[in-house]
Amino acid sequence: MKSFDVVVIGSGPGGYIAAIRSSQLGLKTAIVEFDKMGGVCLNRGCIPTKAVLKSAHSVHEISDFKELGINVEVKGLDGSQAVKRAKGISDKISKGVEYLMKKNKVEVFKGRGVLKSKTTIEVQTSAKSEVIEAKNIILATGANYKTFPGLEHDGKRLIGAWEAIKMEELPKSIAIIGAGAIGVEFAYFWNAFGVDVHIFELQKHLLPIEDEDSSKEVEKAYKKYGIKMSLGVEKVSAKNNGKDITITSIEKGKKVETKFEMGLIAVGMTGNLEGTGLESLGIKTDRGFISVNDQFQTNIPNIYAIGDVSGPPLLAHAASHEGVIAAEHISGANPHPLDKMNIAGCTYCQPQVASVGYTERALKEKGIKYSVGKLPFQANGKAVASNETVGFVKTLLGEHGELLGAHIVGTQATELIHEYALFRTMEGIDEEIFATVHPHPTLGEWLAESVMAAKGRALNF
């Protein structure tokens, strides 16, 4: 029986990073993966979706080229090619993760990892199984679709995100149930490639966990694109009729039935717990996720859980950081606990949405005093010159100049949010961002200007 200091089950952005960090710290490490290296993120999630969104954004950019002095003609749109390109990119990056395992001397076991005891794991394949031993185990098994009565995936006409990203032949019409990041991003791609898209959402706005101003800005853009939206519906269900589907929604007390060729159900995720052996060991779970402490230990101290399987926020970058914390704690270090309020959330439609910290709604509910600085990109020189004027930067400052929350909507929002995440992590105050010289002309200078606006001292707006 092979023995290791650390065995990681799952090779997504949490698992493979945990394995690398464990090896860097001198721990003999192995990783178990039944599918492709990189997990859902690299193969069916983050990476391929960003590839098809690039294709969609290019469609919209071309429509603006004439104003920039470039006369081009779109001869056709090939959604199949966009999806094939995305798959190729995923395959390439997955091989990159395989290389990283070799580089960092992490032994890879191909198969499904099942806990047999606190220190043993059975690696199961269709042909055989073997048992390996581990002083410490890190569970990074990810998450899968959540379903509700009347909203069940069948993998044919009622699909989830995993099927959606592989769909080369695009339908003529599609209903999207759920207006979180997954639903909103696929709506953007499909609409750009000529699909009739209709979003159904129980909450009053798209991206309901975001600040309301951000949601409204995206809604305005989606109306311009021609994406239909039924927001604040009281109930929604989906039925596969064989040749099409029927969406039944209750809107303002009235029953509405609409037919589409297909439907994407994107109403949330739940941890991959089944088949892992958790129950036999008595590992505690809560509402579909594994319960962990600040160092991502389960109730069994030598077994850790990171990433989506351990609960929100279900974000790849959060999983990676959690993997680092778990590995460092195993090594005997005392890593700094992760403040989830400092993890930025990103949605990659156009305009992009990025945020960190509190929304205005949350501050009001908590009774926290704050001031607002909100600047539209229409007033930013670089944005105007680049023809990227949609959106804004919005900051929420506390009484002592601390950054309570930041919200960016615009073409580069997900690239700009880092400064605010660092600002919060370092517990900075407004004077420090005022003293930081931001290059001009840039979109990034609007970050400091927004903080100035919150203090009533904006210089360029």
LINTA-V805146 format. One line per field, one symbol per residue. ss: DSSP state (~ for helix, > for strand, _ for the rest). psi: psi as a letter, one per 20 degrees, with the letter a starting at -180 (. if undefined). burial: I if it has 16 or more other ideal C-beta (glycine too) atoms within 10 Angstrom, else O. A space follows every 10 residues. Layout:
ss->???
psi->???
burial->???
This chain:
ss->__>>>>>>>_ ____~~~~~~ ~~~~____>> >>>_____~~ ~~~__~~~~~ ~~~~~~~~~~ ~~__~~~~__ ________~~ ~~~~~~~~~~ ~~~~~~~~~~ ~~~___>>>> _>>>>____> >>>>____>> >>>>>>>>>_ __>>>__>__ >______>>_ ~~~~______ __>>>>>___ ~~~~~~~~~~ ~~___>>>>> >_________ _~~~~~~~~~ ~~~~~__>>> >___>>>>>> ____>>>>>> >__>>>>>>> _>>>>___>> >______~~~ ~___>>__>> ______>___ __>>>_~~~~ _____~~~~~ ~~~~~~~~~~ _________~ ~~__>>>___ _>>>>>>__~ ~~~~~~____ >>>>>>~~~_ ~~~~~_____ _>>>>>>___ _>>>>>>>>> __~~~~~~~~ ~~~~~___>~ ~~~~______ ____~~~~~~ ~~~~______ _
psi->pqqqhpppop kahgghghgg hgghjjpoqq qppibqqiag ghhjdgghhh ghhggghhgh ghiihhhjjo orpoirpnhg hghgggghgg gghghhhggh gghjlppppo apppphaijq ppoprhhrqq pqqphqpopl ibrrqpqqpi mppijfhnra hghgiiohoq rhqppoopka ggghghgggg ghkjpopppp phriqqmhir qhhgghgggg ghghijpqpo qkqhqqrqpo ifiaqppoqo oliqppppqr grppomkrqq qnhpjijggh ikpqroljqp prahjkqaio hjpqprbhij rqpmpghggg hhggggghhh iirmqpqpoi ijpqpppkap qqpqqqbqrg ghhghikpqr qpoppqihjp ghgghillip arppqoqahj jqohqppppr hkgihhiggh gggghjlrrh hhhhipopqp pqhhiighhg hghhjkkphj .
burial->OOOIIIIIII IIIIIIIIII IIIOIOIIII IIIIOIIIII IIIIIIIIIO IIIOIIIOIO OOOOOOOOOO OOOOOOOOIO OIIOIIIOII OOIIOOIIOI IOOOOIIIIO IIIIIOOOII IIIIOOOOOO OIOIOIIIII IIIIIIOOOO IOIOOOIIII IOIIIOIOOI IOIIIIIIII IIIIIIIIII IIIOIIIIII IIOOIIIOII IOIIIOIIIO IIOOOOIIII IOIOOIIIIO OOOOIOIOIO OOOOOOOOOI IIIIIIIIII IIIOOIIIOO IOIOIOOIII OIOOIIIIOO OOIIIIIIII IOOIIIIIII IIIIIIIIII IOOOIOOIOO OIIIIIIIII IIIIIIIIII OIIOOOOOOI IOIOIIIOOI OIIOOOOIII IIIIIIIIOO IIIIIIIIII IIIIOIIOII IOIIOOOIII OOIOOOOOOO OOIIIIIIII IIIIOOOIOO O
